[in-house]
Amino acid sequence: MDENIFMVDGDTSLKQQQDTLNTAQNLLFAEVKTYKKGVQIPSTGSVTQPGPKHPNFVSVEEVGLGVPVRPIVLVIPADLESENITQTGQGRSLFFFSEVFVDGVGKKVAGYH
C-alpha cells in the first residue's frame, strides 16, 4: 500500500482538523498513520509566506479495496489514561499521541480510530 504525506492548517480548530482528516481519508481511501506538528513559519515583515503559518503533517496509507475506512476522533486529553479507557469503551483505539498545532498553539493531541 502507498503512503502519502500532506499538510493540515494548524491555525484551525481541533474539530476542523478532525473533519479535514476524515474527509481526506474518505477521498483517498486511506487511513491516517501519523499526525505531528511541523515547523512554525516565521513572519518576514510584509512578505506573505505561502501555506499555513502553523503546519501539521499527516501521513496516510491507502487501504485495500472494500476495506472500511475508520473515522478519526481527535481529543486533547486532560489525562491520557482516563481518555484511553473512555475511548476503548466506545470501540476506539489510540493510534497516535503527539504535539500538533491547534488554533496556532502547540497542544498534545490523541487520535483514535
C-alpha positions in Angstrom: 0.0 0.0 0.0 1.2 3.5 -0.8 1.8 6.2 1.9 1.3 9.9 1.3 2.1 12.9 3.4 0.3 16.2 3.3 -0.1 19.4 5.3 -3.1 20.4 7.5 -3.6 24.0 8.7 -2.7 24.2 12.4 -4.3 27.6 12.7 -7.7 25.9 12.6 -9.7 24.3 15.5 -9.4 20.7 16.6 -12.9 20.0 15.1 -11.9 21.5 11.8 -8.7 19.4 11.7 -10.7 16.3 12.6 -13.1 17.0 9.8 -10.2 17.6 7.3 -8.6 14.3 8.2 -11.8 12.3 7.9 -12.6 13.9 4.6 -9.1 13.2 3.3 -9.3 9.6 4.4 -12.6 9.1 2.6 -11.4 10.8 -0.6 -8.1 9.0 -0.7 -9.4 5.6 0.5 -6.7 5.7 3.2 -6.2 5.9 6.9 -4.1 8.3 8.9 -1.0 6.7 10.3 0.8 9.7 11.9 0.0 13.3 12.7 2.6 15.8 14.0 3.4 19.4 14.3 5.6 21.0 11.6 7.9 23.9 12.0 6.3 27.3 12.6 6.9 29.6 9.6 8.2 32.9 10.9 6.8 36.3 9.7 9.1 38.2 7.4 7.7 41.7 7.6 5.3 42.5 4.9 6.1 39.4 2.8 3.3 36.8 3.0 4.5 33.2 3.1 2.5 30.5 1.2 0.7 27.9 3.2 -0.4 28.0 6.9 1.8 29.7 9.5 1.4 26.7 11.8 1.6 23.5 9.6 0.8 20.0 10.8 1.9 17.0 8.8 -0.2 13.9 8.3 0.8 10.6 6.7 -1.9 8.4 5.3 -1.7 4.9 4.0 -4.1 3.5 1.3 -6.4 0.7 2.4 -7.4 -2.2 0.3 -10.4 -2.1 -1.9 -13.5 -2.9 0.1 -11.8 -2.2 3.5 -13.8 0.2 5.5 -12.0 3.5 6.5 -12.4 4.0 10.2 -13.3 7.6 11.2 -10.9 9.6 13.4 -11.7 11.2 16.7 -9.2 13.9 17.9 -9.0 14.7 21.6 -6.9 17.0 23.8 -6.9 14.7 26.8 -6.5 16.1 30.4 -5.4 12.6 31.3 -4.4 10.2 28.5 -5.0 7.0 30.6 -8.6 8.0 31.5 -9.3 9.1 27.9 -8.0 5.7 26.6 -10.4 3.9 28.9 -13.3 6.1 27.7 -12.4 5.7 24.0 -11.9 1.9 24.4 -15.4 1.7 25.9 -16.7 3.3 22.7 -14.8 0.8 20.5 -11.9 3.1 19.5 -8.2 2.6 20.0 -5.3 5.1 20.2 -3.2 5.3 17.1 -1.2 8.4 17.9 -0.4 10.8 20.7 1.7 13.8 19.6 2.1 17.5 19.7 0.3 19.4 16.9 -0.8 22.9 16.3 -4.4 23.7 17.3 -5.6 27.3 16.8 -2.0 28.2 16.2 -0.8 26.8 19.6 1.1 23.5 20.2 -1.0 21.0 22.1 -0.7 17.3 22.9 -3.4 15.6 20.9 -4.6 12.0 20.9 -6.0 10.4 17.8 -8.4 7.4 17.9 -9.8 5.1 15.2 
